[in-house]
Amino acid sequence: MASSRPRVWRERVLLFAAFFALLAAFPVGTPFDSKLTLPTAVSLLREGNIDLDEYAPTFEKYRHGLYEVNGHVYNFFPLGPSLAALPLVVLTDVFVRVCEPLGGIHPRFAQALERWRSLYDATGAIDLERWNEPQRYMASVMVALAGVVMYSLGTLKLSRWRALLLATVFVMCTPALSTASRALWQHGPSLLCLSLVLLCLVKAQQESRWAGWAGLPLAVAYTMRPTNSVSVLLLSVYVLWTYPRQVPKFLAGALAVAVPWVVVNLTHYGSVLAPYYHADRLELSWVRFAEALVGNLVSPGRGLLVYTPVVLLSFWGLVLEARARSFTRLHGFLLAAVVLHWLAVSSFPHWWAGHSYGPRFFTDMVPYLTFFLVPVVRELRWSGEGSRRPLTVAFAALALVSLVIHIHGASSRKVYEWNSLPLDVDSHPERLWDWRHPQFLGHRG
């Protein structure tokens, strides 16, 4: 048993390296709402606070995502991604400091070291664009880690090769590639947290002690994105119902995150919740809600089933589980989480998630939808005849279409130009229904 652990770790490390290399190779970055993520992380490390006052001259021109209160300037978007980035920022800075004496080895190496030091040390009026590349790499790290977690989950249910297929679909055939890995949005860290929660709960089916460990990543997921409140509520009830003896450990992990998070919010904002989490950001119009429900699934601009058709088989996977009488309580809670998440994101006035690519708001549900694919991947047959052959063909076709669409989103800047040209999609959301010029084909200039 002990001798197998080094092999398992080597396997995971190599898989992480492969996923990271793939994700980092794609050129498109989408540093829109995430512009202030890394400056906030640096502020935490250098000054021990989350305000951005040291960069005040920068905000004479740049105003997106700012929140001002009591004479201080903050990032309006959730603090969680900045906290998730802290270890990566520290590791990068330590690496640069250690390597500075070696800068003479090659001019480009010296330039890279100097570029980081000037970024990290800068205050006053800074060029936020210079943080774009570091945050794309760090987002790729988080999605690659989530891919390894999904592989680990897969090995509990599948052979290693089939688990690898499952993890590859998770990373390359979903918004994990085209959204979560393109910048330090909330979605990359959210994916990682929810993947860890899912791994804990699946392992708990064999060893109940793992359910207690789910509380920590579940609470962290909420600090990444408020819509994860759906998962927090449902999966907390699931643990309470299914593993009552693990509830104290589960709650201890959750409180270890919740208490300091509330203290930070009270200290800086004067409220338990940060401004981004306030319910007044929702605006329920029944006509728009109905449009959003349909649009989030099948519109050519944002439809989950259009951009990631492989998830059609996620629901077939649930049918297979039901037929095999292996549909568990966990499956039911996860399915409820997906449905309630769909309802929640459809209640936003900008249900199309602004200037993004495809179903950005569904990115956080990718771990659950991928988990539902487990029985499908188990049933695949690569050769021979039989009733499973059509399923294999369907899986291959839908996965290939999903792969092409998400690779295009990570490779082509024209798909983002589509948001602005010929008309801004935020002002003309009717474009989300235009099958003649769908976003996945890009802007035709």
N, C-alpha and C positions, 0 to 999 in steps of 0.2 A: 504493500500500500504506500509506504513512505517513498519507495524508489520510483513510484509513478508520478509523484508530485512534481519533481523537477521537469519531467517530460511535459506534464500538463501546463506548467508555467511557461516553458519554452514555446509551446504551441500557441498559447494565448499572446505572448509577446510578439511572435512572428506574425500572427494574424492582425494584431493591432498595427504593426509596422506596415503591413500590406494595405490595410484599409486606409491608414493615414496617408500613405504615399499616393493612393488612388484619389482620395478626396482633395488633397493639397495640390494635385496636378491640374485640377480644373481652374481656369483663370477667372471666372466671374466672381466678383465680390458684391455683396448687397448691404453695405454699411449705412442703412437708412436710419431706423430707430435705434441702432446700436452704436451710434457715433460716440456717445459719452460713457460707454461701458468700461473701456480700459482706462480713460482718465479718472473715473471714479475709483477703480481698483488701485491705481497708482496713488491717488489721494489718501486712500485708506492706509497704504503701506508707508507713505512718507509723512503724513500729518495725523494719522489716526482718526480721521473723520470722513464723512461721505459728502460734504459740501464741495463745491467746485470753485470756491471763491478765489483760489490762487490762479485760476484761468479767466478771471472776470473780463479782461479786455477782449478775449475771444468772442464773448457773447454780445458784443456791440453789433456784430454782423450775423452771427449764427444763433438762431433762436429756437430751432426745432428741438422738442423734447426737454425744454427747460421748465423748471418749477421754482418760483421764488417765494420765500416766506421768511419773515423776521430779518430781512436784510441779507439773507444767504441764498445762494443759487445751488440747485440740485438737479440731478437727472430725474426727469419725470417718470421714466420707465423703471420697472422693478429692479431692486438692488441685487436680487439673486444672481444674475449672470456676472456681475462684478465680483461677487464673493466666490463664484465658481472659478473665475479667472485668476484669483489670487495665487494659487499654487503654481500656475503656469507662468505668471508674471515673475514670481520669486525665482523659479527655476531658470527662467531666461536671463534674469538680471545676474544671478549667481554665475551662470555659465559665461556671460559676457565679461564679468569682472575677472574670473579665473583665466579667461582666454586673452585678456587685453595684452599681456606681455608677449603673446604669440602673434600679435597683429601684423608683424613684419613678414610673416610667412607668405602672404599674398595680398596684393592691394585690395581686391574685392572683399576678402575676409576682414581686413582692417576697416573698410568702409561700412560693412554690415555691423561690426561692433560699435563703431562711432555713431551710426544711425540710431541704434538702440539706446545708447547712452544719452544722446541728445534728446530723444523722445522722452525717456524716463525722467531726465533731470529738468526738462523745460517747464517754465511757468509763464504767466502773463499771456500774451497773444500767441497761441500755438496753432499749428496747421493740423486740424483734426484728420485731414485726409491721410496723413502719414501713419495713422493708427490702423488704416484699412487692411493692409497686408498682415500685420501681426494678429489682428482679430480673426481673419479668415483662417490662418493656420491654427489658432487656438480653438476655433469652432470645429475645425476638422479633427483635432485631437479628441474633443468631447464626443463627436459622432462615431469616431473610430472606437473609442472605449465602449460606447453603447452597442456597437456591432459585436464586440467581444463578449459583452454581457448576454446579448441575444444568442450568440453561439453557445455560451455556457448553458443557457436555458435549453437550447435545442438538444444538447447532448444528454439531457435528462430524459428526453422523449424519443430521440432519434439516433441513428448511427452518426458517427463523426462527419462523414461526407454529406449526409443529408442535413445535419446541423449547419455545416458550412454553407450549403445552398440556402438554407433559411436565413442565415445571417447576411449573406450577400444580397439576397432580395431586400432585406430590411435596409441595408446601407445604400444600395445602388438603384433600386427600383421604386423609391418612395420620395416624399419631400425631405427625408433625411439628407439626401444628396443635394437637391435643388434649392432647398431653403435652409435647413438647420446647419449645414456645413459651410454656408457662404459668408457668414458673418456671425458675430456674437449676439444674434437675436436671443430672445428668451427661449426659443425652441430647442436649440442644441443641448443646453444644460437640462432642460425639462425632459427631453428624450432620455438622457442618461439617468436621471433620477427615477423616472417611471419604469425604465427597463430594470433598474436595480430592485425596485419594489416588486415588480412582476417576478423576477428571479427568486426573491425571498419567499413569495407566496407559493410559487410552484414547488420550491424545495420543501416548504412547510407541509406539503401533502405527504411527504415521506418522513420528515423530521419536524415536529411542530415547533421546535425552538426557533426555527427560521422566521416564523411569523412575527416574533417580537422584534426582530431586526428591521422589519419593514417600516416601522414608525419614523425612523430618522430620515431616510430618503424621501418618504412620502411628505413629511413636513417641509423638507428642503424644496420639493417640487412646487409647493404652494408659493414659496418666496420667489420662484422663477416666473410664475404666470398665474394670475388669479383664476383662470378657467380650470386650473387643476384642483380647485375646491370641490369639483364634482368627484374626482378620484379620492380626495381626502375624505369626503363624507362617506361614500359608498364602501371604500376599502377599509375604513375604520370600523364600519358596521360589520363588514365581513369578518374581520379579525375578532371583534367582540363576540360575534355569534359562533364562529367556528373554532377559535382557539382562546377561550376565556382565560386559561392559565397564563397565556402569553401577554395578556393585556397590560399588566404593570410594566413590563419591559418595553412594550410597544409605545405606551404613553410616555415613559421616561425618555425614549429617543425623540418623540415628537416634541415634548416640552423643552428638551435641550436646544431645540431650534426655535420654538415658538416664543419662549420667554425673552431671550435676547433680541429677537426680531421685533417684538412688541415694544421693548424698552427703547430700541433705536427709533422706532416710529414716534413714540411719545416724546422723545428727546428732541427730534428734529422737526416733526410735523405737528406735534400737539394732539395726535389722535392715534388710536390703536392700529388703524390701517393707513398705509401710505396712500397718497392721493390717487394713484393709478388704480387702486383697488375699490374705489368708491362706486356704489351701485348706480349713481346718477349718470355714469357713462353709458348705461343701457337706455335704449329708447324703443319701446315696444309699439310698433305699428303693425296691425294684423295683416295688412296688405303686403307691407315690406317683409314681414316675418315669413309669410307664405312663400314669397318670391325667394327669400334667402334659403329656406328649407330645401327647395328644389334646386336652387342655384349652387348651393354648396355640394350637391351631389352630381349634377349633370350639366351645368352650364359649361359652354366651351371656354369660358374665361377662368372659372374657379372650381369646376366640378371634380370631386374626388374620384368618381368612377371614370371620368374622362382622362384625367392625368395619371391615375394609378389604377388601371383596370384590373390588375392582379388581385386587388382586394375584393373583387367580386367573389373570388374563391375563398376568401376568409369566411364568408357567410355559408358557403358550401361546406367548409370545414366544420362549422357548428352543426350542420345537418349530419355530417359523418359521425361526429361525437354523439349526437342524439341516437343515431341508429345503432351505434356500438354500445350504447348505454354507459358512455364515459363522459357525458356532459355533466360537469361538476358544478357545485355552487359557485366556484370561482369563475367559471365560464359565464354564468348568469350575471354575476356582479360586473364583470368586465364588459359584457354586452350592454348592460344598463348604463355603464359609464360612457360608452361610445354614443349611445342614443341621447343621453342627457347632455353630453358635450356638444353634439350636433344641434340640439335645441338651444343651448347657451350661446354658441357662436353665431347662430342665426338671428339672435336678438340684438346684435350690434347694428347700429345704423349703417356703418361701413362694413357690412358682412363680407365684402370681397377683400378685406384686409389691405386696402390702399394699394400702393405701388409694389406689388409682390408678384410671385409666379405661381400660378395654379392654386391648389387648396392649402394655402399657408396655415389657416386656422385649424386644419385637421392634422397638422404635423405631430402634435402631442399624442394623438391616438395611434400612431404607427406601431408602437410596441404591442398594444393589445391586438390590433388587426393582424400583425405578423404572427402573434401567438396562435390566433385562430387558424392560421395556415398549417400548423403542425400536422394534423391528420391528413391534409392534402399532400404534403411533402412525403409523408410516410407511405401513401398509397401510390406514388409515382412509380412507373415501370418504364425502363429505358429501352427494352427490347422485348420481342415476342408479341403475341396476340393476347386478347382478353378484354374484359370489361373495363379495365383500368386504363387502357390505351387512350381513349378519348380524353380522360382527365389529364393525362400527361401532355397530350397535344395542346389542350386548352391552357394548361399552366404555362407551358413553354411560350405559347403565342402571347398570352396576356402579360407575362413577365417581360418578354422582349419589347413589347409596345411600351410598357411602363419604363423600362430601362432607357429606351431611345428618348422618350419625352423628358425624363429627368436629367439625362446626360445633356440634352439640348439646353435645358434650363441652367445647367452649371457651366455651359460652354459658350453660349451665345448672348451677347449684350443686346441683340435685337429684341429678345423676348421682353426685356425691361423697357426698351424704347417704346414697345407696344403700349405701355401704360400711359404714355404721354402723347403719342403720335398715332393718328392725326389729331385726336382730341383727348384731353385728360380724362382717364377713366373715373376719377373721383367726381368730376362734374358731369360726366356722361356715362353713368353705369349701364345704360342700355347696350353699350359695346360688349358687355360681358356675355351677351346672348347672340353675338354675331358669328355664325358658323362659317361665313365667307372668309373672315380674317381672324381666326382664333389665335389666342396668344401663343400657343405652343408652336405655331409656324413663324412667329416673330413679326416685327414691324416691316412692312414692305415699303421701303423708301426709294 
